[in-house]
């Protein structure tokens, strides 16, 4: 770690260095690493699927800190951020994009576990009626899209918008649950078996997003003076 020529570089200087330091190959490697993080999440989740506290267990295995720990260390983090602004270095581990957001990783991982087995089933109309297969996939796609937009809003610090988007995603998750829980769909053995896999993941998506909404509401209630 070396000091820069200027003690406090401007934002433009930082952006220029980042532009020079990262080429297409670097970003491709970075994106593959983040895709591997989603794969790790899926693997960890599968191993603890029977546990009630599975989303917390997986978060611990992924190396994510709890909300309480992050809140307690917020002052130290702010001080470290101020220090890092005066330092001229870029480490792969320090580069942050949406792909590193724990909510993004968990959301993508859980939706992956919902989508892949359904895609295999929906190729056979005798196992799943085509209208149901299409409707269910549409709900999965829309729910994931709304959640990803909510995570974008989180990263931009727009907590009110994030709440609205996650509420939309929650509504779609509820619709998704309903599609595979109706009596007429439960008469299909394949759908009944799929529901055993899907419902825990859908409940966990809902739990994660409700936690995010709760944290966003806390942020919105904080006095503006506390942020300065």
Residue frames as a rotation matrix with the C-alpha (Angstrom) as fourth column:
UNK 1
0.580 0.814 0.000 0.00
0.814 -0.580 0.000 0.00
0.000 0.000 -1.000 0.00
UNK 2
-0.571 -0.818 0.062 1.57
0.821 -0.570 0.045 3.28
-0.002 0.076 0.997 -1.11
UNK 3
0.014 0.531 -0.847 0.52
0.381 -0.786 -0.486 6.86
-0.924 -0.316 -0.214 -0.53
UNK 4
0.503 0.226 0.834 -0.57
0.864 -0.152 -0.480 8.78
0.019 0.962 -0.272 -3.58
UNK 5
-0.535 -0.711 0.457 1.11
0.723 -0.665 -0.187 11.94
0.437 0.230 0.870 -4.83
UNK 6
-0.427 0.483 0.765 -1.88
-0.436 -0.851 0.293 13.90
0.792 -0.208 0.574 -3.63
UNK 7
-0.970 0.022 0.242 -3.10
-0.219 0.352 -0.910 13.32
-0.105 -0.936 -0.336 -0.09
UNK 8
-0.223 0.960 0.171 -6.74
0.087 0.194 -0.977 13.63
-0.971 -0.203 -0.127 -1.08
UNK 9
-0.963 -0.163 0.216 -7.31
0.215 0.028 0.976 12.74
-0.165 0.986 0.008 -4.75
UNK 10
-0.475 0.833 -0.283 -10.42
-0.813 -0.539 -0.221 14.05
-0.337 0.125 0.933 -6.45
UNK 11
0.243 0.670 0.702 -13.27
-0.208 0.743 -0.637 11.78
-0.947 0.009 0.320 -7.52
UNK 12
0.866 0.073 -0.494 -12.28
-0.493 -0.029 -0.869 12.29
-0.078 0.997 0.011 -11.14
UNK 13
-0.143 -0.984 -0.103 -8.72
-0.975 0.158 -0.157 11.14
0.170 0.078 -0.982 -10.38
UNK 14
-0.421 0.037 0.906 -10.06
-0.473 0.844 -0.255 7.95
-0.774 -0.536 -0.338 -8.81
UNK 15
0.636 0.741 0.216 -12.34
-0.154 0.396 -0.905 7.28
-0.756 0.542 0.366 -11.77
UNK 16
0.595 -0.485 -0.641 -9.47
-0.785 -0.175 -0.595 7.83
0.176 0.857 -0.485 -14.18
UNK 17
-0.487 -0.819 0.304 -7.26
-0.865 0.500 -0.036 5.36
-0.123 -0.281 -0.952 -12.33
UNK 18
-0.123 0.519 0.846 -10.05
-0.240 0.812 -0.532 2.80
-0.963 -0.268 0.025 -12.22
UNK 19
0.830 0.453 -0.324 -10.65
-0.380 0.035 -0.924 3.20
-0.407 0.891 0.202 -15.95
UNK 20
0.234 -0.843 -0.485 -6.97
-0.905 -0.007 -0.425 2.61
0.355 0.538 -0.764 -16.66
UNK 21
-0.535 -0.542 0.648 -6.59
-0.796 0.581 -0.171 -0.28
-0.284 -0.608 -0.742 -14.22
UNK 22
-0.204 0.569 0.796 -9.51
-0.031 0.809 -0.586 -2.40
-0.978 -0.145 -0.148 -15.44
UNK 23
-0.714 0.020 -0.700 -9.87
-0.698 -0.104 0.708 -3.77
-0.059 0.994 0.088 -18.94
UNK 24
0.214 0.882 -0.419 -12.41
-0.877 0.363 0.316 -6.20
0.431 0.299 0.851 -20.41
UNK 25
-0.113 -0.336 -0.935 -10.42
0.034 0.939 -0.342 -9.21
0.993 -0.071 -0.095 -19.23
UNK 26
-0.956 -0.277 0.093 -10.32
-0.056 -0.139 -0.989 -7.87
0.287 -0.951 0.117 -15.66
UNK 27
-0.414 0.876 0.248 -14.05
-0.898 -0.349 -0.270 -7.30
-0.150 -0.334 0.931 -15.60
UNK 28
0.256 0.473 -0.843 -14.77
-0.604 0.759 0.243 -10.72
0.755 0.447 0.480 -17.09
UNK 29
-0.517 -0.530 -0.672 -12.68
0.227 0.672 -0.705 -12.33
0.825 -0.517 -0.227 -14.37
UNK 30
-0.933 0.196 0.303 -14.42
-0.361 -0.480 -0.800 -10.22
-0.011 -0.855 0.518 -11.74
UNK 31
-0.062 0.990 -0.127 -17.89
-0.988 -0.044 0.146 -11.17
0.139 0.134 0.981 -13.01
UNK 32
0.099 0.039 -0.994 -16.99
-0.210 0.978 0.017 -14.86
0.973 0.207 0.105 -13.05
UNK 33
-0.864 -0.449 -0.229 -15.86
0.152 0.202 -0.967 -14.59
0.481 -0.870 -0.107 -9.46
UNK 34
-0.673 0.682 0.287 -19.21
-0.706 -0.476 -0.524 -13.08
-0.220 -0.555 0.802 -8.50
UNK 35
0.213 0.716 -0.665 -21.06
-0.794 0.523 0.309 -15.83
0.569 0.462 0.681 -10.39
UNK 36
-0.361 -0.433 -0.826 -19.05
0.130 0.854 -0.505 -18.32
0.923 -0.290 -0.252 -8.35
UNK 37
-0.951 0.062 0.302 -20.30
-0.306 -0.319 -0.897 -16.58
0.040 -0.946 0.322 -5.22
UNK 38
-0.024 0.998 -0.053 -23.88
-0.999 -0.022 0.042 -17.33
0.040 0.053 0.998 -6.30
UNK 39
0.194 0.015 -0.981 -22.91
-0.328 0.943 -0.051 -20.95
0.925 0.332 0.188 -6.91
UNK 40
-0.808 -0.528 -0.262 -21.40
0.099 0.318 -0.943 -21.17
0.581 -0.788 -0.204 -3.43
UNK 41
-0.642 0.646 0.414 -24.57
-0.754 -0.436 -0.491 -19.73
-0.137 -0.627 0.767 -1.95
UNK 42
0.297 0.784 -0.545 -26.68
-0.850 0.477 0.222 -22.35
0.434 0.398 0.808 -3.74
UNK 43
-0.095 -0.429 -0.898 -24.40
0.000 0.902 -0.431 -25.14
0.995 -0.041 -0.086 -2.51
UNK 44
-0.959 -0.246 0.139 -24.38
-0.112 -0.120 -0.986 -23.92
0.259 -0.962 0.087 1.09
UNK 45
-0.346 0.914 0.211 -28.15
-0.937 -0.325 -0.127 -23.50
-0.048 -0.242 0.969 1.03
UNK 46
0.265 0.443 -0.857 -28.72
-0.576 0.785 0.228 -27.04
0.773 0.434 0.463 -0.23
UNK 47
-0.497 -0.577 -0.649 -26.69
0.160 0.674 -0.721 -28.43
0.853 -0.462 -0.242 2.66
UNK 48
-0.976 0.104 -0.189 -28.73
0.169 -0.174 -0.970 -26.68
-0.134 -0.979 0.153 5.36
UNK 49
-0.642 0.763 0.077 -32.16
-0.261 -0.312 0.914 -26.67
0.721 0.567 0.399 3.69
UNK 50
-0.006 0.676 -0.737 -33.69
0.581 0.602 0.547 -28.54
0.814 -0.425 -0.397 6.64
UNK 51
-0.613 -0.309 -0.727 -32.67
0.787 -0.316 -0.530 -25.90
-0.066 -0.897 0.437 9.19
UNK 52
0.504 0.853 -0.135 -35.11
0.852 -0.517 -0.084 -23.20
-0.142 -0.073 -0.987 10.24
UNK 53
0.625 -0.347 -0.700 -32.30
-0.029 -0.905 0.424 -20.62
-0.780 -0.244 -0.576 10.47
UNK 54
0.350 -0.533 0.771 -30.84
0.831 0.557 0.008 -21.60
-0.433 0.637 0.637 7.10
UNK 55
0.709 -0.105 0.697 -30.60
0.449 -0.695 -0.562 -18.10
0.543 0.711 -0.446 5.61
UNK 56
0.822 -0.448 0.352 -28.58
-0.570 -0.639 0.516 -16.93
-0.007 -0.625 -0.781 8.61
UNK 57
0.508 -0.642 0.574 -26.39
0.124 0.714 0.689 -20.03
-0.852 -0.279 0.443 8.53
UNK 58
0.471 -0.308 0.827 -25.67
0.882 0.192 -0.431 -19.56
-0.026 0.932 0.362 4.83
UNK 59
0.865 -0.140 0.482 -24.94
-0.039 -0.976 -0.213 -15.86
0.501 0.165 -0.850 5.37
UNK 60
0.696 -0.637 0.332 -22.38
-0.484 -0.074 0.872 -16.83
-0.531 -0.767 -0.360 8.00
UNK 61
0.361 -0.558 0.747 -20.78
0.553 0.773 0.310 -19.38
-0.751 0.301 0.588 5.67
UNK 62
0.599 -0.083 0.796 -20.60
0.729 -0.356 -0.585 -16.72
0.332 0.931 -0.153 2.96
UNK 63
-0.444 -0.841 -0.309 -18.72
0.892 -0.382 -0.244 -14.46
0.087 -0.384 0.919 5.35
UNK 64
-0.178 0.462 0.869 -21.45
0.180 -0.853 0.490 -11.84
0.967 0.244 0.069 5.60
UNK 65
-0.973 -0.171 -0.154 -21.86
0.188 -0.209 -0.960 -9.94
0.132 -0.963 0.236 8.82
UNK 66
-0.169 0.958 -0.232 -25.18
0.986 0.162 -0.049 -9.55
-0.009 -0.236 -0.972 10.58
UNK 67
0.290 0.373 0.881 -27.06
0.441 -0.870 0.222 -6.27
0.849 0.324 -0.417 10.50
UNK 68
0.980 0.076 -0.185 -26.30
0.200 -0.345 0.917 -5.76
0.006 -0.935 -0.353 14.19
UNK 69
0.235 -0.970 -0.068 -22.56
0.783 0.147 0.605 -6.16
-0.577 -0.195 0.793 13.65
UNK 70
-0.243 -0.301 0.922 -22.61
0.876 -0.477 0.075 -3.76
0.417 0.826 0.379 10.72
UNK 71
0.657 0.557 0.507 -24.49
0.270 -0.802 0.532 -1.19
0.704 -0.213 -0.678 12.77
UNK 72
0.869 -0.359 -0.340 -22.04
0.332 -0.085 0.939 -1.46
-0.366 -0.929 0.045 15.66
UNK 73
-0.058 -0.988 0.143 -19.07
0.753 0.051 0.656 -1.04
-0.656 0.145 0.741 13.32
UNK 74
0.642 0.406 0.651 -20.54
0.760 -0.451 -0.468 1.77
0.104 0.795 -0.598 11.24
UNK 75
0.928 -0.313 -0.204 -18.39
-0.233 -0.911 0.341 4.46
-0.292 -0.269 -0.918 12.84
UNK 76
0.054 -0.952 0.301 -15.22
-0.062 0.298 0.953 2.44
-0.997 -0.070 -0.043 12.29
UNK 77
0.069 0.044 0.997 -16.23
0.899 0.430 -0.081 1.78
-0.432 0.902 -0.009 8.69
UNK 78
0.925 0.315 0.212 -16.77
0.375 -0.845 -0.382 5.48
0.059 0.433 -0.899 8.05
UNK 79
0.615 -0.767 -0.180 -13.35
-0.440 -0.524 0.729 6.29
-0.654 -0.369 -0.660 9.44
UNK 80
-0.163 -0.673 0.722 -11.77
0.326 0.654 0.683 3.59
-0.931 0.346 0.113 7.28
UNK 81
0.457 0.403 0.793 -13.59
0.874 -0.040 -0.484 4.89
-0.164 0.914 -0.370 4.20
UNK 82
0.980 -0.132 -0.150 -12.18
-0.138 -0.990 -0.034 8.37
-0.144 0.054 -0.988 4.80
UNK 83
0.195 -0.969 0.152 -8.70
-0.345 0.077 0.936 6.89
-0.918 -0.234 -0.319 5.12
UNK 84
-0.060 -0.202 0.977 -9.02
0.657 0.729 0.192 4.82
-0.752 0.654 0.089 1.95
UNK 85
0.878 0.428 0.214 -9.97
0.447 -0.571 -0.689 7.92
-0.173 0.700 -0.692 -0.01
UNK 86
0.722 -0.662 -0.203 -6.44
-0.636 -0.750 0.182 9.22
-0.272 -0.002 -0.962 0.58
UNK 87
-0.104 -0.754 0.648 -4.74
-0.261 0.649 0.714 6.01
-0.960 -0.095 -0.264 -0.54
UNK 88
0.171 0.072 -0.983 -3.79
-0.973 -0.146 -0.180 5.14
-0.156 0.987 0.045 -4.11
UNK 89
-0.906 -0.405 0.125 -4.44
-0.366 0.896 0.251 1.45
-0.214 0.181 -0.960 -4.62
UNK 90
0.152 0.948 -0.279 -7.07
-0.984 0.171 0.044 -0.81
0.090 0.267 0.959 -6.09
UNK 91
-0.841 -0.349 0.412 -7.45
-0.429 0.896 -0.115 -4.36
-0.329 -0.274 -0.904 -4.82
UNK 92
-0.712 0.586 -0.388 -9.79
-0.099 0.463 0.881 -6.86
0.696 0.665 -0.271 -6.44
UNK 93
-0.472 0.520 -0.712 -11.42
0.839 0.514 -0.180 -7.56
0.272 -0.682 -0.679 -3.08
UNK 94
-0.617 0.178 -0.767 -12.13
0.384 -0.782 -0.491 -3.86
-0.687 -0.597 0.414 -2.57
UNK 95
-0.935 0.313 -0.168 -13.94
-0.308 -0.477 0.823 -3.32
0.177 0.821 0.542 -5.87
UNK 96
-0.588 0.795 0.150 -17.66
0.212 0.331 -0.919 -3.18
-0.780 -0.509 -0.364 -5.22
UNK 97
-0.809 0.538 -0.237 -20.49
-0.445 -0.297 0.845 -3.58
0.384 0.789 0.480 -7.69
UNK 98
0.106 0.964 0.242 -24.08
-0.983 0.066 0.169 -4.71
0.147 -0.256 0.955 -7.35
UNK 99
0.351 0.028 -0.936 -22.90
-0.326 0.941 -0.094 -8.29
0.878 0.338 0.339 -7.88
UNK 100
-0.658 -0.665 -0.353 -21.26
0.138 0.355 -0.925 -8.31
0.740 -0.657 -0.142 -4.43
UNK 101
-0.382 0.595 0.707 -24.38
-0.864 -0.501 -0.046 -7.22
0.326 -0.629 0.706 -2.59
UNK 102
-0.957 -0.019 0.290 -25.46
-0.158 0.871 -0.465 -10.08
-0.244 -0.491 -0.837 -0.26
UNK 103
-0.062 0.997 0.041 -29.13
-0.288 0.021 -0.958 -9.42
-0.956 -0.072 0.285 -1.07
UNK 104
0.252 0.061 -0.966 -28.31
-0.964 -0.065 -0.256 -9.74
-0.078 0.996 0.043 -4.78
UNK 105
-0.689 -0.624 -0.370 -26.38
-0.648 0.758 -0.073 -12.98
0.326 0.189 -0.926 -4.28
UNK 106
-0.815 0.417 0.402 -29.04
-0.038 0.655 -0.755 -14.58
-0.578 -0.631 -0.518 -2.08
UNK 107
0.162 0.920 -0.357 -31.87
-0.532 -0.223 -0.817 -13.47
-0.831 0.322 0.453 -4.37
UNK 108
0.090 -0.205 -0.975 -30.15
-0.978 0.169 -0.126 -14.80
0.190 0.964 -0.185 -7.49
UNK 109
-0.862 -0.505 -0.042 -29.21
-0.480 0.840 -0.252 -18.02
0.162 -0.197 -0.967 -5.72
UNK 110
-0.567 0.720 0.399 -32.71
-0.079 0.435 -0.897 -18.75
-0.820 -0.540 -0.190 -4.44
UNK 111
0.373 0.713 -0.594 -34.32
-0.701 -0.203 -0.684 -17.94
-0.608 0.671 0.424 -7.78
UNK 112
-0.358 -0.574 -0.736 -31.85
-0.891 0.446 0.086 -20.26
0.279 0.687 -0.671 -9.47
UNK 113
-0.972 -0.023 0.235 -33.07
-0.131 0.881 -0.455 -23.07
-0.197 -0.473 -0.859 -7.21
UNK 114
-0.114 0.993 0.019 -36.65
-0.163 0.001 -0.987 -22.27
-0.980 -0.115 0.162 -8.19
UNK 115
0.300 0.268 -0.916 -36.19
-0.843 -0.376 -0.386 -21.85
-0.447 0.887 0.113 -11.91
UNK 116
-0.557 -0.677 -0.481 -33.97
-0.830 0.479 0.286 -24.74
0.037 0.559 -0.828 -12.97
UNK 117
-0.882 0.238 0.408 -36.12
0.126 0.951 -0.281 -27.68
-0.455 -0.197 -0.869 -11.74
UNK 118
0.116 0.973 -0.202 -39.27
-0.037 -0.199 -0.979 -25.99
-0.993 0.121 0.013 -13.07
UNK 119
0.031 -0.182 -0.983 -37.71
-0.944 -0.330 0.031 -25.59
-0.330 0.926 -0.182 -16.50
UNK 120
-0.912 -0.400 -0.089 -37.02
-0.408 0.873 0.267 -29.33
-0.029 0.280 -0.960 -16.60
UNK 121
-0.580 0.760 0.293 -40.60
0.354 0.559 -0.750 -30.17
-0.734 -0.331 -0.593 -15.61
UNK 122
0.140 0.743 -0.655 -42.25
-0.279 -0.605 -0.746 -27.70
-0.950 0.287 0.122 -17.95
UNK 123
-0.640 -0.408 -0.651 -40.80
-0.733 0.072 0.676 -29.39
-0.229 0.910 -0.345 -21.04
UNK 124
-0.912 0.373 -0.170 -43.37
0.306 0.896 0.321 -32.16
0.272 0.241 -0.932 -20.58
UNK 125
-0.561 0.761 0.327 -46.98
-0.650 -0.649 0.396 -30.95
0.514 0.010 0.858 -20.87
UNK 126
0.174 0.632 -0.755 -48.22
0.071 0.757 0.650 -34.19
0.982 -0.167 0.086 -19.33
UNK 127
-0.325 -0.394 -0.860 -46.48
0.872 0.226 -0.433 -33.26
0.365 -0.891 0.270 -16.07
UNK 128
-0.522 0.146 -0.840 -47.36
0.405 -0.825 -0.395 -29.57
-0.751 -0.547 0.371 -15.94
UNK 129
0.496 0.745 0.446 -50.18
0.798 -0.187 -0.573 -27.85
-0.343 0.640 -0.687 -17.90
UNK 130
-0.246 -0.678 0.693 -48.64
0.907 -0.413 -0.082 -25.38
0.342 0.608 0.716 -20.34
UNK 131
0.391 0.413 0.823 -50.67
0.158 -0.911 0.382 -22.34
0.907 -0.019 -0.421 -19.12
UNK 132
0.992 -0.051 -0.116 -49.49
0.113 -0.060 0.992 -22.99
-0.057 -0.997 -0.054 -15.56
UNK 133
0.280 -0.957 0.077 -45.90
0.921 0.291 0.261 -23.52
-0.272 -0.002 0.962 -16.64
UNK 134
-0.190 -0.323 0.927 -45.87
0.699 -0.708 -0.103 -20.20
0.689 0.628 0.361 -18.48
UNK 135
0.649 0.524 0.552 -47.68
-0.007 -0.721 0.693 -18.28
0.761 -0.453 -0.464 -15.74
UNK 136
0.887 -0.350 -0.302 -45.34
0.396 0.237 0.887 -19.60
-0.239 -0.906 0.349 -13.06
UNK 137
-0.039 -0.957 0.287 -42.20
0.997 -0.017 0.080 -18.76
-0.072 0.289 0.955 -15.05
UNK 138
0.046 0.129 0.991 -43.56
0.423 -0.901 0.098 -15.27
0.905 0.414 -0.096 -15.73
UNK 139
0.928 0.334 0.168 -44.07
-0.025 -0.394 0.919 -14.73
0.373 -0.856 -0.358 -11.99
UNK 140
0.539 -0.813 -0.219 -40.55
0.739 0.333 0.585 -15.93
-0.403 -0.478 0.781 -11.25
UNK 141
-0.209 -0.653 0.728 -39.09
0.915 -0.394 -0.091 -13.59
0.346 0.647 0.679 -13.86
UNK 142
0.269 0.396 0.878 -41.09
0.165 -0.917 0.363 -10.55
0.949 0.047 -0.312 -12.74
UNK 143
0.978 0.103 -0.179 -40.41
0.184 -0.042 0.982 -11.17
0.093 -0.994 -0.060 -9.05
UNK 144
0.238 -0.968 -0.081 -36.68
0.904 0.189 0.384 -11.43
-0.356 -0.165 0.920 -9.61
UNK 145
-0.198 -0.291 0.936 -36.69
0.741 -0.669 -0.052 -8.34
0.641 0.684 0.348 -11.82
UNK 146
0.648 0.509 0.567 -38.49
0.022 -0.756 0.654 -6.23
0.762 -0.411 -0.501 -9.20
UNK 147
0.884 -0.357 -0.302 -36.12
0.386 0.194 0.902 -7.43
-0.263 -0.914 0.310 -6.48
UNK 148
-0.045 -0.950 0.308 -33.02
0.996 -0.020 0.084 -6.62
-0.074 0.311 0.948 -8.56
UNK 149
0.016 0.125 0.992 -34.38
0.389 -0.915 0.109 -3.14
0.921 0.384 -0.064 -9.20
UNK 150
0.931 0.354 0.090 -34.91
0.031 -0.322 0.946 -2.82
0.363 -0.878 -0.311 -5.45
UNK 151
0.511 -0.823 -0.247 -31.29
0.759 0.298 0.579 -3.77
-0.403 -0.483 0.777 -4.83
UNK 152
-0.227 -0.517 0.825 -30.21
0.816 -0.564 -0.129 -1.10
0.532 0.644 0.550 -7.33
UNK 153
0.482 0.497 0.722 -32.25
0.031 -0.833 0.553 1.42
0.876 -0.244 -0.417 -5.33
UNK 154
0.920 -0.210 -0.332 -30.54
0.372 0.193 0.908 0.23
-0.127 -0.958 0.256 -2.14
UNK 155
0.055 -0.991 0.126 -27.12
0.983 0.076 0.165 0.82
-0.173 0.115 0.978 -3.66
UNK 156
-0.313 -0.107 0.944 -28.15
0.500 -0.863 0.068 4.33
0.807 0.494 0.323 -4.67
UNK 157
-0.937 -0.084 -0.339 -29.43
0.347 -0.329 -0.878 4.99
-0.038 -0.940 0.338 -1.15
UNK 158
-0.572 0.816 0.084 -33.01
-0.682 -0.530 0.505 5.51
0.456 0.231 0.859 -2.31
UNK 159
-0.989 0.071 0.131 -34.64
-0.034 0.749 -0.662 3.57
-0.145 -0.659 -0.738 0.52
UNK 160
-0.222 0.971 -0.087 -38.21
-0.500 -0.190 -0.845 4.66
-0.837 -0.144 0.528 -0.18
UNK 161
0.187 0.230 -0.955 -38.01
-0.973 0.176 -0.148 3.39
0.134 0.957 0.256 -3.77
UNK 162
-0.764 -0.529 -0.370 -36.35
-0.465 0.848 -0.253 0.19
0.448 -0.021 -0.894 -2.55
UNK 163
-0.736 0.560 0.381 -39.28
-0.195 0.363 -0.911 -0.44
-0.649 -0.744 -0.158 -0.19
UNK 164
0.187 0.865 -0.466 -41.79
-0.769 -0.167 -0.618 0.02
-0.612 0.474 0.633 -3.02
UNK 165
-0.012 -0.271 -0.962 -39.90
-0.894 0.434 -0.112 -2.32
0.448 0.859 -0.248 -5.34
UNK 166
-0.934 -0.347 -0.082 -39.44
-0.268 0.834 -0.482 -5.03
0.236 -0.429 -0.872 -2.73
UNK 167
-0.418 0.867 0.272 -43.14
-0.394 0.097 -0.914 -4.81
-0.819 -0.489 0.301 -1.86
UNK 168
0.344 0.487 -0.803 -43.89
-0.932 0.075 -0.355 -5.47
-0.113 0.870 0.480 -5.52
UNK 169
-0.454 -0.599 -0.660 -41.50
-0.630 0.740 -0.238 -8.41
0.630 0.307 -0.713 -5.46
UNK 170
-0.896 0.164 0.413 -43.22
-0.283 0.506 -0.815 -9.74
-0.343 -0.847 -0.407 -2.33
UNK 171
0.078 0.988 -0.134 -46.60
-0.719 -0.037 -0.694 -9.58
-0.690 0.151 0.708 -4.04
UNK 172
0.260 -0.049 -0.964 -45.23
-0.883 0.393 -0.258 -11.61
0.391 0.918 0.059 -6.94
UNK 173
-0.828 -0.550 -0.113 -43.73
-0.430 0.750 -0.502 -14.18
0.361 -0.367 -0.858 -4.56
UNK 174
-0.532 0.718 0.449 -47.15
-0.413 0.243 -0.878 -14.57
-0.739 -0.652 0.167 -2.95
UNK 175
0.420 0.664 -0.618 -48.67
-0.865 0.085 -0.495 -15.11
-0.276 0.743 0.610 -6.39
UNK 176
-0.220 -0.620 -0.753 -45.96
-0.760 0.593 -0.266 -17.67
0.612 0.514 -0.601 -7.17
UNK 177
-0.915 -0.078 0.395 -46.72
-0.355 0.619 -0.700 -19.56
-0.190 -0.781 -0.594 -3.98
UNK 178
-0.091 0.987 0.130 -50.40
-0.612 0.047 -0.790 -19.60
-0.786 -0.152 0.600 -4.81
UNK 179
0.209 0.161 -0.965 -49.85
-0.965 0.194 -0.176 -21.09
0.158 0.968 0.196 -8.24
UNK 180
-0.415 -0.450 -0.791 -48.21
-0.373 0.877 -0.303 -24.25
0.830 0.169 -0.532 -6.86
UNK 181
-0.982 0.051 0.184 -50.33
-0.163 0.280 -0.946 -24.50
-0.099 -0.959 -0.266 -3.72
UNK 182
-0.207 0.966 -0.157 -53.81
-0.978 -0.211 -0.003 -24.61
-0.036 0.153 0.988 -5.25
UNK 183
0.060 0.327 0.943 -55.75
-0.423 0.864 -0.272 -27.84
-0.904 -0.383 0.190 -4.88
UNK 184
0.924 0.381 -0.028 -56.05
-0.175 0.357 -0.917 -28.32
-0.339 0.853 0.397 -8.65
UNK 185
0.440 -0.837 -0.325 -52.28
-0.703 -0.095 -0.705 -28.04
0.559 0.539 -0.631 -9.15
UNK 186
-0.260 -0.530 0.807 -51.48
-0.926 0.375 -0.051 -30.25
-0.276 -0.760 -0.588 -6.17
UNK 187
0.684 0.561 0.466 -53.24
-0.380 0.820 -0.428 -33.09
-0.623 0.116 0.774 -7.99
UNK 188
0.760 -0.540 -0.361 -50.17
-0.269 0.245 -0.932 -33.30
0.592 0.805 0.041 -10.24
UNK 189
0.847 -0.439 -0.299 -47.52
0.518 0.556 0.650 -35.45
-0.119 -0.706 0.698 -8.47
UNK 190
-0.008 -0.920 0.393 -44.66
0.913 -0.167 -0.372 -33.59
0.408 0.355 0.841 -10.16
UNK 191
0.035 0.090 0.995 -45.94
-0.065 -0.994 0.092 -30.20
0.997 -0.068 -0.029 -9.01
UNK 192
0.936 0.333 0.111 -46.50
-0.147 0.086 0.985 -31.50
0.318 -0.939 0.129 -5.50
UNK 193
0.538 -0.819 -0.201 -42.90
0.838 0.491 0.238 -32.75
-0.096 -0.297 0.950 -5.41
UNK 194
-0.188 -0.599 0.778 -41.64
0.645 -0.673 -0.362 -29.46
0.741 0.434 0.513 -6.83
UNK 195
0.545 0.490 0.681 -43.53
-0.156 -0.738 0.656 -27.52
0.824 -0.464 -0.326 -4.16
UNK 196
0.883 -0.277 -0.380 -41.47
0.466 0.410 0.784 -29.32
-0.062 -0.869 0.491 -1.51
UNK 197
-0.127 -0.978 0.165 -38.37
0.992 -0.124 0.025 -27.75
-0.004 0.167 0.986 -3.06
UNK 198
-0.294 0.012 0.956 -39.86
0.534 -0.827 0.174 -24.38
0.793 0.561 0.237 -3.95
UNK 199
0.672 0.730 0.122 -41.82
0.338 -0.449 0.827 -23.29
0.659 -0.514 -0.549 -0.88
UNK 200
0.497 -0.538 -0.681 -38.82
0.769 -0.090 0.633 -23.05
-0.402 -0.838 0.369 1.49
UNK 201
-0.563 -0.757 0.332 -37.00
0.822 -0.468 0.325 -20.89
-0.091 0.455 0.886 -1.07
UNK 202
-0.130 0.608 0.783 -40.03
0.448 -0.669 0.594 -18.67
0.885 0.428 -0.186 -1.63
UNK 203
0.835 0.407 -0.369 -40.50
0.487 -0.238 0.840 -18.21
0.254 -0.882 -0.397 2.11
UNK 204
0.146 -0.873 -0.465 -36.81
0.843 -0.136 0.520 -17.36
-0.517 -0.468 0.717 2.47
UNK 205
-0.549 -0.233 0.803 -36.96
0.695 -0.661 0.283 -14.80
0.465 0.714 0.524 -0.34
UNK 206
0.405 0.809 0.426 -39.85
0.324 -0.563 0.760 -13.20
0.855 -0.170 -0.490 1.48
UNK 207
0.759 -0.163 -0.630 -37.99
0.635 -0.029 0.772 -13.22
-0.144 -0.986 0.081 4.80
UNK 208
-0.319 -0.947 0.033 -34.84
0.915 -0.298 0.272 -11.65
-0.248 0.117 0.962 3.30
UNK 209
-0.469 0.167 0.867 -36.80
0.501 -0.758 0.417 -8.89
0.728 0.630 0.271 1.58
UNK 210
0.681 0.732 -0.025 -38.89
0.397 -0.340 0.852 -8.17
0.616 -0.590 -0.523 4.68
UNK 211
0.374 -0.651 -0.661 -35.65
0.825 -0.092 0.558 -7.70
-0.424 -0.754 0.502 6.62
UNK 212
-0.630 -0.613 0.477 -34.39
0.772 -0.564 0.293 -5.33
0.089 0.553 0.828 3.93
UNK 213
0.034 0.744 0.668 -37.64
0.401 -0.622 0.673 -3.35
0.916 0.245 -0.319 4.03
UNK 214
0.793 0.249 -0.556 -37.36
0.595 -0.125 0.794 -3.11
0.128 -0.960 -0.248 7.82
UNK 215
-0.096 -0.921 -0.377 -33.80
0.861 -0.267 0.432 -1.80
-0.499 -0.283 0.819 7.57
UNK 216
-0.570 -0.052 0.820 -34.84
0.641 -0.652 0.404 0.71
0.514 0.756 0.405 4.89
UNK 217
0.492 0.832 0.255 -37.60
0.407 -0.479 0.778 2.04
0.769 -0.279 -0.575 7.12
UNK 218
0.562 -0.389 -0.730 -35.11
0.754 -0.123 0.645 2.45
-0.341 -0.913 0.224 9.94
UNK 219
-0.529 -0.820 0.219 -32.85
0.828 -0.443 0.343 4.45
-0.184 0.363 0.914 7.63
UNK 220
-0.269 0.512 0.816 -35.72
0.514 -0.640 0.571 6.67
0.815 0.573 -0.091 6.55
UNK 221
0.766 0.612 -0.197 -36.53
0.455 -0.299 0.839 7.44
0.455 -0.732 -0.508 10.20
UNK 222
0.007 -0.852 -0.524 -32.98
0.985 -0.086 0.153 8.46
-0.175 -0.517 0.838 11.05
UNK 223
0.733 0.189 -0.654 -32.56
0.199 -0.978 -0.060 12.19
-0.651 -0.086 -0.754 11.62
UNK 224
0.879 -0.391 0.272 -30.65
0.224 -0.163 -0.961 13.85
0.420 0.906 -0.056 8.78
UNK 225
0.597 -0.668 0.443 -28.10
-0.778 -0.618 0.117 15.21
0.196 -0.415 -0.889 11.29
UNK 226
0.553 -0.377 0.743 -26.97
-0.287 0.751 0.594 11.64
-0.782 -0.542 0.307 12.11
UNK 227
0.786 -0.212 0.580 -25.81
0.585 0.558 -0.589 11.15
-0.199 0.802 0.563 8.53
UNK 228
0.736 -0.516 0.438 -23.43
-0.116 -0.733 -0.670 14.10
0.667 0.443 -0.599 8.65
